[in-house]
Amino acid sequence: MNALAPLTHTLVNSTPMSRKAAHSSSADILAHIYNHDINIAIWQRALAEKLTKAVNTLITSPALKPVELAVTPEAAYQQLRQVITVSNTQQAEISALCSDIALLVEMFCCLFDLKRAGLRLAVLNRPMCPRFHVDKIPCRLVTTYQGIGTQWLQHHHVDRAKLGAGNLGKPDEESGLFKHLSNIKQLNSGDIALLKGEYWDDNQGAGLVHRSAPMATNEQRLLLTLDFI
């Protein structure tokens, strides 16, 4: 698949009172993150069988340690292969995963005209960010290769006064942050999502509200994020 071409971000003087999601089975939907009224763009992707098998094998491997790297589109694959060492019998699996991640790095950097990106890859056995929150960043790519994906709330369902200390110590489900459990949206395993943050131009007060989904006992999750550098 070809990487997405970079777009020019046109500033808008006034901030609309609404934000919404864009989602499609086509990778082209990711470019919609540049639309002023979009705060999450979701490529609803089904993982190839080869990649699913690779992840199932690797997620239990002691070699798959947390990875944090500054990667370039040209060298991402080799950078990952250098820091993730596996047995000879797992070479095909790690190659499949690194190739897929390298493609996402290329797309992310091309879309936002970046020379490099901050990459995090980790096997999790507990939620990384269990409370709903907003990120003070321009934008982040998130995908879960195995396990339940990120949960998020539509802009019009959120009482932002209940974020952070405004929850008065109450759980998200009881704080008044949202009215109904049905308001919680969730990414599927394999989905590629761009989450717009508070530091995107003219997006203050409209960053996507999201959290890590709760995890069952003994559940494991393989999470990848890409950030601006």
Secondary structure, DSSP 8 states (H G I E B T S, - for coil): ------------SS--S--EEEEESSGGGGGGGGSTTEEEEEE-----HHHHHHHHHHTT-TT---EEEEE-TTTHHHHHHHH----GGGHHHHHHHHHHHHHHHHHHHHHHT-S-EEEEEEEESS-SS-S-B--SSSEEEEEEEES---EEE-GGG--GGGSGGGGTT--TTTTTSSS-GGGEEE--TT-EEEEE-TTSTT-TT-S-EEE-----TT--EEEEEEEE-
